[in-house]
Amino acid sequence: MSGESLGDALKRVAGEVEQAIDVLLPVPEGPEARLFEAMRYATLGGGKRLRGFLVMVTAGLFGVDHACAARVAASVEMLHAYSLVHDDLPAMDDDDLRRGKPSTHKAFDEATAILAGDALQTRAFEILAEPDTHSNPEARAELVLALAHASGARGMCGGQMIDMMTEGQTLTAEQVGRLQALKTGRLIQYSVEAGAILGRAPLHQRHLLAAYGRDIGAAFQIADDILDVEGSAAEIGKTAGKDAEQGKATMVAVLGLDRARAQAEHLAAQAAGHLDSFGEAAEHLRALAAFMVTRRN
């Protein structure tokens, strides 16, 4: 990736991840084809692929086979897509728009959307467990366990539960930070760590990358909070202004726009600092930390 701009790298890797998802989610014949169509609708043709990008770039730091890294990148994007499908359901955030097109339950129906989310989740773990992902079964087991921790009751699902329970409540910055770390940050952190797991990286490097992932995950969510206030539906690809409308606990609600933006910038700079020992090889990870707080979608 040397000499390639962050923007070009993001586009290129997004295409690679998209291609991997397309291969890993074929449409079969038979009555279950509708389920696969909904899974593909939810996963293909949109999204920034930031999580997949993080997997691919960190895997590149350790010389991981490109095809193996692309499988893990596709896996985490499927897991992320499942969470969005369920998040948009009427029982959750009740949103009709996702990635600039009708949410999966609107394009299909609620029952199909629930099943598509369930199947995307299980497919994500299936891919990680398959021998083509890594020749070392210990590495595959580590990936499965790490993704389970990031996405389960003490990770993304737990964060979603807290998010729903605290609507309309006034939380402290620390409470909002924990909510967001679980709901959004853990999966982003996993994406960074997955490349190191694939590369069998030494423990001290895994710790540095985990710290980077934790900080950019927090910065990403604050930037999302800001975009919900300042952005338009055309820019962000989903309904704008819903956080305030639903009484969501966000850093913007707690700190105000200016202090929230300053906090995101601080976290991005802190994240970049964790990469000093990786030298020029981590240039795109540093650039991504800055991009997290300046993006418009």
N, C-alpha and C positions, 0 to 999 in steps of 0.2 A: 504493500500500500504506500510505499515511500513516494513522496512527491504528489500524491493524489489528494485533492481537497476533501474535506469532510463531506461536503455536499455530494461530490461524485462518488465517494466511498459508500455513503448511505444509500444512494440510488442503486449502485452496483450490487451491494450486499442484499438489499431488499429484493432485487430481481432473483438473486441466487436462492434466497430463502423461499420466495414465492414458488420457484421452480421445484424446490424440494418438497414443499407442501403439496403441490399439484401431483407429484409422483406418489407421495405417501398417502394421499386421500383419493384413490381412484373411484370412479363411479361404476359400481357393479350392475349386473342385470338383476331383475327380480324386484319384488315389492319393497325391499329395504332400500332401493335406489333413492327414494325420496329423502331418506335420512341422510345419505351421503351428500345429496344435493344441498340440503340445509347446512351440513357441516362445511362444505366447500363455500357456500354463500357467505357463511359467517367468518371464514378464515382467509379466503382469497380475494384479491382485487381491492386492497385498501389497507390503510394503517401504515405507521411509520417504520415498523419492524425494528424498533429500538432494542427490544429484548433479544431478538435474533442477531442484531448487529453486535451487541455486547458479547454474545456467545462466540461469534465468528472472530472478532478482533482479539479477545482474550485467548482463545484457542490458538490464534496465530502467533501469540507471544511465545508459545511453547512448541511450535512446529507440528501441531496436530493435523492429521490428514483432513483435507478440505471437505471431503464427502462426509466424514464422520461428524465434523463440526456442523455441517449444514443439517444433518439429521437432528442433532440436539437443538439447533436454532429453530427448526420447524416444530419440534416438540413443544418448546416453550411458547411459541406463537399460538399453537393449538390450545394449550392450557390457558393462555391469556384470552383467546377468542371465546372459549367456553365461559370464562368469567364475565365477559361483556354481554354474551347472549343472555345469561341469567340475570345480570345486573339490569338489563333493559326491560325485563318482564314486569307486568303490572304489579305483581306482588313485591317487587323490589323498588327500582327507581322509576319505573313506568315511563320509559322513553321510546318514542317512535322513530328516532333518527340515530343512526350510528355510521360513522365513516362516510357521511354524506349520502347515505341511501337508507331505505326503510330498515328498521331493526328486524332481526330474524323472525321474531314472532309476528311481525306485520307482513313480511314477505311470504311467510308460510302460515303458521298458526301457533298458538301457545304450546300445545302438546308437542308438536314437532320441534319447537325451539328448545324445550326442556330436554327432550331426548338427544337433540343435536349437541347441546352443551355437555350432557352426560357422556356421550360417545366421544366427543373431542377430548374430554378429560382422560378417559381410559385409553384412548389412542396415544395420547402424549406419553403415558407411562409405558405402554406397549413398545413404542419406538425406542425408549431408553433401555429397555430390557433386551432388545434384540441384539444378536451377536454383531450385526453390521455396524452398530453404533460404536463399539469398542471391542477389541479382541480380548481385553482383560475383564473377566466377570466381576472383579472387585470394583473396577471403575464404573461399570454399569450399575452395580448395586449402590454405589455412592451417589450416582446421579439420581437414581430413583428415590433414595432416602432424602437427599437434599431438596428435591422438588416437592416431596410430600410435606416436609417441614415448612417449606415456603408457602405452600398453597392450602394447607389444612386449617384446623381449628385454632392453631397458634400462629397462623400466618394470614393469608389472604381471606379465607372464610371467616376467621375470627374478627378480622378488621371490618369486614362487611357487616357482621352482626353488631359490632359496636357502633358502626356508622348509622345503622337503622335505629338502634335503641336510643341514640343521643340526639336524634332530630329534634330541634326546638330547644335544646338545652344549651347552657353556657358552659363551655369547657375552658380549662387553662391551656396555655401553649404546650405544656408538657403532655397533657392528655390528648390534644389534637395530634401532636407529634407521634405518640405511640399508636394511635388509631391509624394514621397514615403510613407509619412504618409497617404495620401488619397488612393493611389493605392493598397497598401499592408497592411499598419499598422492598418487602421480602422477595417478591418475584423478580424485581430488578436486580437485587443483590445476588439472587440465585443465578441469574443470567451471566453475571460477571464471574461468579465462582465456577460455573459449569465448564468454562474454557480451561480453567486451572485444574479441575478434576480430570478432564479429558487428557490434559498434558501431563498428569501425574506430577504437578508442580510441588516444590518443597513447601513445608508448612508456613514459613515466614512470608513467602510470596502470596500464598492463599490468604493469609491474614490481611496483607496490604490491599489485595484486590477486593476482599470482603468489605473493608473499610471504605474503599472507593465506591463500591456498589451501594453501601448503606447511605452515603452522603449524596450521591447523585439521585438515588431513589427519593430522598427527602426533598431535594431541590426540584425534581421533576413534578412532584405532587403539589408543591407550593406554586410552581409555574402554572399548573393546571387550574388551581384555585383562582389565580390572577386572570387567566384566559376566560374563565367562566364569567368573570365580571366585565372584562374589557373586550373580549373577542365576540365575533358574530358566529352564527350557525354555519355560514359559508366557510369561515376560516377553520373552525374547530371540528366540523363534521358531525356535531351533535347539538342538541338544544342548549343554547346559551342561557345563563341566568338562573339555572335550576337550583343551584346550591342555596342561594338566598331565599328563593321561593319555597324550598322544602325545609328551610331552617337547618341546613347541614353545618356541621362543625368543621370549619376550615381555618387555616392560618390567616387568611384575609379577614375573616370575621373577628378573630382574636386580636390581631396586630394592626389591622388596617393595611391598605395597599402598599404604602411606601415602606413600612417596616417589614412586611412580608417579602417584598421584592429584595430588600437589603439582606434578609435572612437567606433567601434562595441564592443570592450572589455569594454570600459567605460560605455556604455549604458547597457550592460549585468550586470555589477556590480551594477549600479544604480537601475536597475530593481529588483535585489535581495534584495536591501536595503528596498524597499517598503513593503517587506513581514515580517519584523522583528516581528511585533506584532502577527503574525499567528503561530510562534513557529515551532515545528517539523512537524506539519501538512502540512506545505508548502515546505517540503524538496524537493519534485520532481519539484515544480515550480522553486525553486532556481537552481537546477541542470539543468533544461531545459534552463534557461537563459545562463548558461555557455556553454551548448551544442549548442545553436544557433550560436555561433561564431567559433566553432571548427568542425562543421559537414562538411562532404564531399559530401553530396547530398541534 
